[in-house]
Amino acid sequence: MSKIIAINAGSSSLKFTLYQMPEEEAVSSGIIERIGLKDSIFTIKYGEGKKYSVTEDIDNHEIAVEKLMTQLVELGIITDFNEITGVGHRIVAGGEDFKESALIDDEALAKIEALGELAPLHNPANATGIRAFKKLLPEITSVAVFDTAFHADMPAVNYLYSIPMEYYEDFAARKYGAHGTSHQYVSERAAELLGKPLEDLKIITCHLGNGASITAVDGGKSIDTSMGFTPLAGLTMGTRSGDIDASLLPYLMNKLEITDINEMVNILNKKSGLLGLSGVSSDMRDVETEAEAGDERSQLALDIFYNRVQKYIGQYIATMNGVDAIVFTAGIGENSAMTRQIIIDGISWFGCDIDEERNNVRGEERIISTDAAKVQVLLIPTDEEKVILNDVIRLSK
């Protein structure tokens, strides 16, 4: 029996869905969370309500892939590795080299690794995952699906920075965005739930997880997004700073006696965000727990997170001259009712209003705004793996 596996590797997670072909039926799914952190959580769902779960330290993505494949065999989900005939990898940065999904050969993999400059937390992890799968399954079809592809046709007024034009012309220095497969999926699904043509809707999609971004989707097209040249820009995230004044870098480097700019960028990518502000954790759940216990730094970290999301939503309402729907998705967006409530309560002037009872759920697809709300608010669990599956099927042909 042939199967295709869709792999979605985040900066600290590895999510998968295994599909039975040609039925395209999801027969197993799961996630390894907190990769590189203490007490990684490894969960596999399969069969009729069966679930495998273990908590153990998993140091990197290569180990995560090996544990995943081994466990699929041990649980009898696949008989052996050869049962898998195709694998699709979510890749964050495609730059201007990849404006759509592509088959992975040695040349493509080398470009993906080189584009690590644009996504230092992700592309290296994505490339490690690709190599790990190629080591175990060298002959199968491997496809790269790029987060940046959905944003490739943004208007120049939104993707260009106000720097000398030759920097874009010579070095492709521009905004690329990320999380494109997620923003694409949830915006299309929102239109279906609202019973309206996607082409007629203005939607703001909020992908809030350890990595977080917001996108303005007008008529089904991404016209602006919060992440920039790399996924470092935009919102406050788990370990990433989000937007800062570039002049702060040389100032801090002087104060900290740092001479290598890469060390400073590493601090902004891996030691900032919720982790840097709270001093507790990069995981929203840990920060919420400490805030509820009275930790002031943790509460401030949460308040800054909410504030940045509200600012981008307001900015994109102005960019599109209106909004019909706001969508929450990804780990925080799907599971934190408090986060959704606080964010929407802070922008009620625009006609947003959450129904407290409808909002009191985790990861359940639904409209969570009140009947009287002018702007519909939706909770839609993202399904990037379905987008990945479709591209593996298309390119396999």
TADAPE-V326087 format. One record per residue. SS is DSSP state (alpha for helix, beta for strand, coil for the rest). OMEGA is omega in whole degrees, 0 to 359 (999 if undefined). NEAR is the number of other C-alpha atoms within 12 Angstrom. Layout:
# TADAPE-V326087
ss=SS omega=OMEGA near=NEAR
ss=SS omega=OMEGA near=NEAR
This chain:
# TADAPE-V326087
ss=coil omega=183 near=17
ss=coil omega=178 near=24
ss=beta omega=174 near=34
ss=beta omega=179 near=44
ss=beta omega=178 near=50
ss=beta omega=184 near=47
ss=beta omega=179 near=47
ss=beta omega=182 near=48
ss=beta omega=175 near=45
ss=coil omega=182 near=45
ss=coil omega=179 near=42
ss=coil omega=183 near=35
ss=coil omega=172 near=39
ss=beta omega=182 near=42
ss=beta omega=180 near=41
ss=beta omega=168 near=42
ss=beta omega=180 near=39
ss=beta omega=185 near=41
ss=beta omega=172 near=36
ss=beta omega=181 near=25
ss=coil omega=7 near=22
ss=coil omega=184 near=16
ss=coil omega=185 near=15
ss=coil omega=181 near=24
ss=beta omega=178 near=20
ss=beta omega=183 near=26
ss=beta omega=178 near=29
ss=beta omega=176 near=35
ss=beta omega=179 near=35
ss=beta omega=182 near=35
ss=beta omega=168 near=37
ss=beta omega=183 near=42
ss=beta omega=175 near=37
ss=coil omega=176 near=35
ss=coil omega=182 near=33
ss=coil omega=177 near=27
ss=coil omega=177 near=22
ss=coil omega=177 near=18
ss=coil omega=173 near=16
ss=beta omega=183 near=27
ss=beta omega=184 near=27
ss=beta omega=184 near=31
ss=beta omega=174 near=30
ss=beta omega=174 near=32
ss=beta omega=182 near=26
ss=beta omega=176 near=26
ss=coil omega=180 near=19
ss=coil omega=177 near=9
ss=coil omega=180 near=11
ss=beta omega=182 near=17
ss=beta omega=173 near=20
ss=beta omega=181 near=25
ss=beta omega=178 near=20
ss=beta omega=175 near=20
ss=beta omega=181 near=18
ss=beta omega=179 near=21
ss=coil omega=177 near=21
ss=coil omega=194 near=28
ss=coil omega=184 near=24
ss=coil omega=186 near=30
ss=alpha omega=179 near=41
ss=alpha omega=177 near=30
ss=alpha omega=180 near=27
ss=alpha omega=180 near=40
ss=alpha omega=181 near=39
ss=alpha omega=179 near=28
ss=alpha omega=179 near=29
ss=alpha omega=184 near=40
ss=alpha omega=179 near=34
ss=alpha omega=183 near=20
ss=alpha omega=177 near=28
ss=alpha omega=177 near=33
ss=alpha omega=183 near=18
ss=alpha omega=179 near=16
ss=coil omega=179 near=22
ss=coil omega=179 near=19
ss=coil omega=169 near=33
ss=coil omega=181 near=29
ss=coil omega=175 near=18
ss=coil omega=184 near=21
ss=alpha omega=184 near=32
ss=alpha omega=178 near=23
ss=alpha omega=179 near=27
ss=beta omega=185 near=34
ss=beta omega=180 near=33
ss=beta omega=177 near=41
ss=beta omega=177 near=47
ss=beta omega=182 near=48
ss=beta omega=171 near=53
ss=beta omega=179 near=51
ss=beta omega=184 near=53
ss=coil omega=190 near=50
ss=coil omega=174 near=50
ss=coil omega=181 near=45
ss=coil omega=175 near=38
ss=coil omega=177 near=27
ss=coil omega=185 near=23
ss=coil omega=178 near=28
ss=coil omega=173 near=24
ss=coil omega=182 near=29
ss=coil omega=185 near=38
ss=beta omega=171 near=32
ss=beta omega=182 near=30
ss=coil omega=169 near=36
ss=coil omega=183 near=21
ss=alpha omega=181 near=16
ss=alpha omega=180 near=13
ss=alpha omega=179 near=24
ss=alpha omega=178 near=31
ss=alpha omega=178 near=21
ss=alpha omega=179 near=26
ss=alpha omega=179 near=43
ss=alpha omega=179 near=31
ss=alpha omega=180 near=22
ss=alpha omega=174 near=33
ss=alpha omega=175 near=27
ss=alpha omega=182 near=25
ss=coil omega=181 near=37
ss=coil omega=187 near=41
ss=coil omega=178 near=32
ss=coil omega=190 near=39
ss=coil omega=185 near=42
ss=alpha omega=175 near=41
ss=alpha omega=177 near=31
ss=alpha omega=177 near=39
ss=alpha omega=181 near=47
ss=alpha omega=177 near=41
ss=alpha omega=178 near=32
ss=alpha omega=178 near=44
ss=alpha omega=180 near=43
ss=alpha omega=180 near=29
ss=alpha omega=179 near=27
ss=alpha omega=179 near=39
ss=alpha omega=178 near=30
ss=alpha omega=181 near=17
ss=alpha omega=185 near=25
ss=coil omega=189 near=26
ss=coil omega=188 near=21
ss=coil omega=187 near=18
ss=coil omega=176 near=28
ss=beta omega=178 near=33
ss=beta omega=184 near=42
ss=beta omega=175 near=41
ss=beta omega=178 near=48
ss=beta omega=193 near=49
ss=beta omega=177 near=46
ss=coil omega=184 near=46
ss=coil omega=187 near=47
ss=alpha omega=181 near=34
ss=alpha omega=182 near=38
ss=alpha omega=189 near=46
ss=coil omega=184 near=32
ss=coil omega=173 near=25
ss=coil omega=176 near=29
ss=coil omega=182 near=20
ss=alpha omega=181 near=18
ss=alpha omega=180 near=14
ss=alpha omega=182 near=28
ss=alpha omega=180 near=28
ss=coil omega=172 near=24
ss=coil omega=181 near=20
ss=coil omega=179 near=15
ss=coil omega=180 near=13
ss=coil omega=185 near=14
ss=alpha omega=182 near=15
ss=alpha omega=178 near=14
ss=alpha omega=174 near=14
ss=alpha omega=183 near=20
ss=alpha omega=184 near=14
ss=alpha omega=189 near=10
ss=alpha omega=180 near=13
ss=coil omega=178 near=23
ss=coil omega=184 near=24
ss=coil omega=173 near=34
ss=coil omega=178 near=37
ss=coil omega=182 near=49
ss=coil omega=178 near=47
ss=coil omega=181 near=46
ss=coil omega=185 near=52
ss=alpha omega=180 near=51
ss=alpha omega=179 near=42
ss=alpha omega=180 near=47
ss=alpha omega=178 near=49
ss=alpha omega=184 near=45
ss=alpha omega=187 near=35
ss=alpha omega=177 near=44
ss=alpha omega=177 near=50
ss=alpha omega=180 near=37
ss=alpha omega=178 near=36
ss=alpha omega=179 near=40
ss=alpha omega=179 near=34
ss=alpha omega=181 near=20
ss=alpha omega=180 near=23
ss=alpha omega=179 near=25
ss=coil omega=181 near=13
ss=coil omega=178 near=20
ss=coil omega=180 near=20
ss=alpha omega=182 near=26
ss=alpha omega=183 near=20
ss=alpha omega=189 near=20
ss=coil omega=169 near=31
ss=beta omega=188 near=36
ss=beta omega=172 near=47
ss=beta omega=183 near=51
ss=beta omega=183 near=54
ss=beta omega=177 near=52
ss=beta omega=187 near=47
ss=beta omega=177 near=42
ss=coil omega=175 near=40
ss=coil omega=164 near=42
ss=coil omega=186 near=48
ss=beta omega=176 near=48
ss=beta omega=179 near=48
ss=beta omega=182 near=52
ss=beta omega=172 near=55
ss=beta omega=183 near=47
ss=beta omega=182 near=45
ss=beta omega=181 near=36
ss=coil omega=178 near=23
ss=coil omega=182 near=31
ss=beta omega=173 near=32
ss=beta omega=179 near=43
ss=beta omega=173 near=36
ss=beta omega=182 near=43
ss=beta omega=190 near=46
ss=coil omega=177 near=45
ss=coil omega=189 near=42
ss=coil omega=176 near=36
ss=coil omega=172 near=37
ss=coil omega=177 near=39
ss=coil omega=179 near=48
ss=coil omega=186 near=43
ss=coil omega=174 near=36
ss=coil omega=187 near=41
ss=coil omega=164 near=40
ss=coil omega=184 near=47
ss=coil omega=183 near=47
ss=coil omega=179 near=45
ss=coil omega=184 near=39
ss=coil omega=186 near=41
ss=coil omega=191 near=38
ss=coil omega=185 near=38
ss=coil omega=172 near=30
ss=coil omega=174 near=19
ss=coil omega=182 near=13
ss=coil omega=180 near=17
ss=alpha omega=177 near=11
ss=alpha omega=183 near=16
ss=alpha omega=180 near=24
ss=alpha omega=177 near=20
ss=alpha omega=180 near=16
ss=alpha omega=179 near=21
ss=alpha omega=178 near=21
ss=alpha omega=181 near=15
ss=alpha omega=183 near=12
ss=alpha omega=182 near=16
ss=coil omega=176 near=14
ss=coil omega=181 near=18
ss=coil omega=182 near=16
ss=coil omega=181 near=16
ss=alpha omega=180 near=19
ss=alpha omega=177 near=17
ss=alpha omega=179 near=19
ss=alpha omega=178 near=27
ss=alpha omega=177 near=34
ss=alpha omega=177 near=22
ss=alpha omega=180 near=27
ss=alpha omega=182 near=36
ss=alpha omega=192 near=35
ss=alpha omega=184 near=32
ss=coil omega=185 near=28
ss=coil omega=178 near=31
ss=alpha omega=180 near=43
ss=alpha omega=180 near=43
ss=alpha omega=183 near=33
ss=alpha omega=181 near=30
ss=alpha omega=185 near=31
ss=alpha omega=188 near=34
ss=coil omega=185 near=25
ss=coil omega=188 near=29
ss=coil omega=172 near=32
ss=coil omega=184 near=40
ss=coil omega=182 near=37
ss=alpha omega=181 near=40
ss=alpha omega=179 near=27
ss=alpha omega=181 near=25
ss=alpha omega=178 near=33
ss=alpha omega=180 near=31
ss=alpha omega=180 near=19
ss=alpha omega=179 near=23
ss=alpha omega=178 near=24
ss=alpha omega=179 near=17
ss=coil omega=175 near=13
ss=coil omega=180 near=13
ss=coil omega=186 near=20
ss=alpha omega=179 near=20
ss=alpha omega=178 near=24
ss=alpha omega=179 near=32
ss=alpha omega=178 near=26
ss=alpha omega=178 near=26
ss=alpha omega=178 near=36
ss=alpha omega=182 near=42
ss=alpha omega=178 near=28
ss=alpha omega=177 near=27
ss=alpha omega=180 near=44
ss=alpha omega=183 near=35
ss=alpha omega=182 near=24
ss=alpha omega=177 near=32
ss=alpha omega=180 near=40
ss=alpha omega=180 near=35
ss=alpha omega=181 near=24
ss=alpha omega=177 near=34
ss=alpha omega=179 near=43
ss=alpha omega=179 near=30
ss=alpha omega=184 near=25
ss=alpha omega=170 near=34
ss=alpha omega=177 near=33
ss=alpha omega=181 near=17
ss=alpha omega=182 near=25
ss=alpha omega=184 near=26
ss=coil omega=178 near=19
ss=coil omega=176 near=24
ss=coil omega=177 near=32
ss=coil omega=184 near=37
ss=beta omega=173 near=47
ss=beta omega=184 near=52
ss=beta omega=174 near=52
ss=beta omega=178 near=52
ss=beta omega=181 near=47
ss=alpha omega=193 near=38
ss=alpha omega=180 near=37
ss=alpha omega=182 near=38
ss=alpha omega=181 near=44
ss=alpha omega=192 near=34
ss=alpha omega=182 near=29
ss=coil omega=178 near=29
ss=alpha omega=180 near=31
ss=alpha omega=179 near=26
ss=alpha omega=180 near=36
ss=alpha omega=182 near=43
ss=alpha omega=183 near=33
ss=alpha omega=181 near=26
ss=alpha omega=183 near=35
ss=alpha omega=178 near=41
ss=alpha omega=182 near=24
ss=coil omega=179 near=24
ss=coil omega=184 near=27
ss=alpha omega=181 near=23
ss=alpha omega=182 near=15
ss=alpha omega=181 near=27
ss=coil omega=178 near=26
ss=beta omega=180 near=35
ss=coil omega=181 near=32
ss=beta omega=172 near=37
ss=coil omega=187 near=25
ss=alpha omega=181 near=20
ss=alpha omega=179 near=15
ss=alpha omega=183 near=24
ss=alpha omega=186 near=33
ss=coil omega=181 near=24
ss=coil omega=176 near=25
ss=coil omega=172 near=26
ss=coil omega=180 near=26
ss=coil omega=183 near=23
ss=coil omega=180 near=29
ss=beta omega=169 near=31
ss=beta omega=185 near=35
ss=coil omega=176 near=37
ss=beta omega=177 near=33
ss=coil omega=179 near=23
ss=coil omega=183 near=16
ss=coil omega=184 near=14
ss=coil omega=177 near=24
ss=coil omega=178 near=20
ss=beta omega=179 near=32
ss=beta omega=177 near=36
ss=beta omega=185 near=48
ss=beta omega=169 near=47
ss=beta omega=181 near=44
ss=coil omega=174 near=43
ss=coil omega=182 near=36
ss=coil omega=177 near=40
ss=coil omega=178 near=37
ss=alpha omega=182 near=40
ss=alpha omega=178 near=40
ss=alpha omega=176 near=35
ss=alpha omega=179 near=38
ss=alpha omega=179 near=42
ss=alpha omega=183 near=42
ss=alpha omega=181 near=31
ss=alpha omega=176 near=32
ss=alpha omega=179 near=36
ss=alpha omega=183 near=31
ss=alpha omega=183 near=20
ss=alpha omega=177 near=22
ss=alpha omega=182 near=22
ss=coil omega=999 near=11
